[in-house]
């Protein structure tokens, strides 16, 4: 998948929350998830599986009778994934999503997804624990949200709308 450039608000770039970083790639600006944790404090980042030259986010997942690890692209808004198992063909939510280190559930209570209606969201904690990322757990859904307490809603709203789809 080729990344497509989306403008990042200057106010956000000047005060990026811990756990995210600003990168330029091929002359374009991007946000990359640099560090996220499970509720028990284990890092979910792995260097041995890279997507777009960056470490990926490793999650444990079960969908129906199939389970294994999933590696998620760290570029904010990208939806590239590598599966360590073959998920079922239906695009429903994962039955379980957990920390691959300790097994704690990564599900968080949330209002229904505005794109697909599911209530299952995966929560990734940024360093310091006050900011977090929520990602819809339905396979194929592109909904994701940065909950950053020190930013106005209009700024995080612009960041939340960043999606990179293949060209």
SEKEBA-881346 format. One record per residue (C-alpha): residue in one letter; x, y, z. Coordinates in pm, whole numbers, plus 50000, padded with zeros to 5 digits. Layout:
REM SEKEBA-881346
[site A; [X; Y; Z]]
...
***
This chain:
REM SEKEBA-881346
[site X; [50000; 50000; 50000]]
[site X; [50131; 50342; 49910]]
[site X; [50093; 50614; 50172]]
[site X; [49898; 50922; 50070]]
[site X; [49988; 51259; 50219]]
[site X; [49742; 51437; 50447]]
[site X; [49815; 51777; 50603]]
[site X; [49883; 51770; 50977]]
[site X; [49778; 52078; 51179]]
[site X; [50079; 52293; 51274]]
[site X; [49945; 52331; 51631]]
[site X; [49960; 51954; 51666]]
[site X; [50308; 51917; 51514]]
[site X; [50444; 52181; 51754]]
[site X; [50317; 51989; 52060]]
[site X; [50300; 51623; 51962]]
[site X; [50192; 51398; 52252]]
[site X; [50451; 51156; 52389]]
[site X; [50436; 50827; 52202]]
[site X; [50383; 50988; 51862]]
[site X; [50646; 51135; 51634]]
[site X; [50652; 51356; 51329]]
[site X; [50845; 51224; 51028]]
[site X; [50910; 51337; 50677]]
[site X; [50914; 51062; 50419]]
[site X; [50972; 51132; 50052]]
[site X; [50930; 51503; 50126]]
[site X; [50589; 51462; 50295]]
[site X; [50478; 51500; 50660]]
[site X; [50341; 51206; 50861]]
[site X; [50264; 51106; 51218]]
[site X; [50396; 50773; 51343]]
[site X; [50307; 50587; 51661]]
[site X; [50638; 50550; 51841]]
[site X; [50530; 50390; 52169]]
[site X; [50206; 50241; 52302]]
[site X; [50135; 50018; 52600]]
[site X; [49880; 49771; 52733]]
[site X; [49700; 49853; 53063]]
[site X; [49966; 49650; 53249]]
[site X; [50245; 49866; 53104]]
[site X; [50393; 49629; 52843]]
[site X; [50516; 49788; 52521]]
[site X; [50320; 49678; 52215]]
[site X; [50589; 49795; 51971]]
[site X; [50812; 49540; 51797]]
[site X; [51116; 49614; 51587]]
[site X; [51140; 49276; 51416]]
[site X; [50829; 49334; 51200]]
[site X; [50848; 49667; 51017]]
[site X; [50589; 49831; 50796]]
[site X; [50695; 50133; 50591]]
[site X; [51039; 50106; 50760]]
[site X; [50897; 50162; 51110]]
[site X; [50843; 49919; 51402]]
[site X; [50490; 49778; 51410]]
[site X; [50229; 49742; 51684]]
[site X; [50187; 49377; 51789]]
[site X; [49853; 49256; 51921]]
[site X; [49719; 48912; 52007]]
[site X; [49385; 48840; 51838]]
[site X; [49120; 48570; 51821]]
[site X; [48844; 48572; 51561]]
[site X; [48613; 48272; 51587]]
[site X; [48827; 47959; 51611]]
[site X; [49137; 48129; 51467]]
[site X; [49398; 48310; 51673]]
[site X; [49746; 48454; 51649]]
[site X; [49940; 48775; 51636]]
[site X; [49858; 49074; 51421]]
[site X; [50108; 49347; 51331]]
[site X; [49962; 49693; 51268]]
[site X; [50131; 49972; 51073]]
[site X; [50252; 50250; 51306]]
[site X; [50186; 50526; 51049]]
[site X; [49889; 50718; 51186]]
[site X; [49588; 50652; 50967]]
[site X; [49741; 50364; 50772]]
[site X; [49545; 50043; 50774]]
[site X; [49818; 49801; 50667]]
[site X; [49836; 49484; 50876]]
[site X; [50024; 49157; 50873]]
[site X; [49855; 48855; 51025]]
[site X; [50033; 48564; 51192]]
[site X; [49718; 48358; 51119]]
[site X; [49450; 48347; 50853]]
[site X; [49145; 48537; 50981]]
[site X; [48796; 48427; 50874]]
[site X; [48667; 48585; 50554]]
[site X; [48392; 48784; 50730]]
[site X; [48490; 49128; 50848]]
[site X; [48346; 49122; 51198]]
[site X; [48514; 49245; 51515]]
[site X; [48782; 49039; 51681]]
[site X; [48639; 48823; 51960]]
[site X; [48951; 48890; 52167]]
[site X; [49232; 49141; 52131]]
[site X; [49499; 49128; 52397]]
[site X; [49853; 49213; 52496]]
[site X; [50086; 48951; 52346]]
[site X; [50304; 48971; 52660]]
[site X; [50056; 48932; 52948]]
[site X; [49725; 48852; 52777]]
[site X; [49528; 49142; 52930]]
[site X; [49232; 49249; 52717]]
[site X; [49280; 49564; 52510]]
[site X; [48906; 49623; 52467]]
[site X; [48763; 49951; 52601]]
[site X; [48406; 50067; 52647]]
[site X; [48312; 50321; 52382]]
[site X; [48012; 50462; 52204]]
[site X; [47918; 50275; 51884]]
[site X; [48158; 50323; 51594]]
[site X; [48035; 50599; 51364]]
[site X; [48140; 50398; 51057]]
[site X; [48030; 50040; 51132]]
[site X; [47825; 50048; 51454]]
[site X; [48029; 49803; 51662]]
[site X; [48095; 49890; 52026]]
[site X; [48425; 49699; 52038]]
[site X; [48727; 49928; 52042]]
[site X; [49093; 49849; 52105]]
[site X; [49264; 50084; 52350]]
[site X; [49636; 50161; 52320]]
[site X; [49786; 50377; 52596]]
[site X; [50042; 50644; 52514]]
[site X; [50333; 50713; 52756]]
[site X; [50219; 50877; 53079]]
[site X; [49874; 50715; 53063]]
[site X; [49671; 51033; 53012]]
[site X; [49648; 51009; 52631]]
[site X; [49528; 50706; 52438]]
[site X; [49439; 50574; 52098]]
[site X; [49113; 50394; 52026]]
[site X; [49081; 50175; 51717]]
[site X; [48764; 50004; 51596]]
[site X; [48803; 49628; 51644]]
[site X; [48602; 49537; 51335]]
[site X; [48834; 49399; 51069]]
[site X; [48821; 49630; 50769]]
[site X; [48686; 49936; 50956]]
[site X; [48904; 50248; 50938]]
[site X; [48774; 50428; 51250]]
[site X; [49046; 50541; 51490]]
[site X; [49064; 50818; 51746]]
[site X; [49335; 50998; 51939]]
[site X; [49215; 51106; 52283]]
[site X; [49470; 51371; 52380]]
[site X; [49372; 51575; 52684]]
[site X; [49593; 51877; 52608]]
[site X; [49455; 51949; 52261]]
[site X; [49134; 52122; 52153]]
[site X; [48874; 51891; 52000]]
[site X; [48898; 52065; 51662]]
[site X; [49271; 51981; 51639]]
[site X; [49234; 51616; 51741]]
[site X; [48933; 51596; 51508]]
[site X; [49156; 51685; 51213]]
[site X; [49416; 51430; 51325]]
[site X; [49146; 51165; 51371]]
[site X; [49031; 51217; 51013]]
[site X; [49374; 51125; 50872]]
[site X; [49345; 50800; 50678]]
[site X; [49593; 50658; 50430]]
[site X; [49451; 50430; 50168]]
[site X; [49637; 50283; 49875]]
[site X; [49653; 50478; 49553]]
***
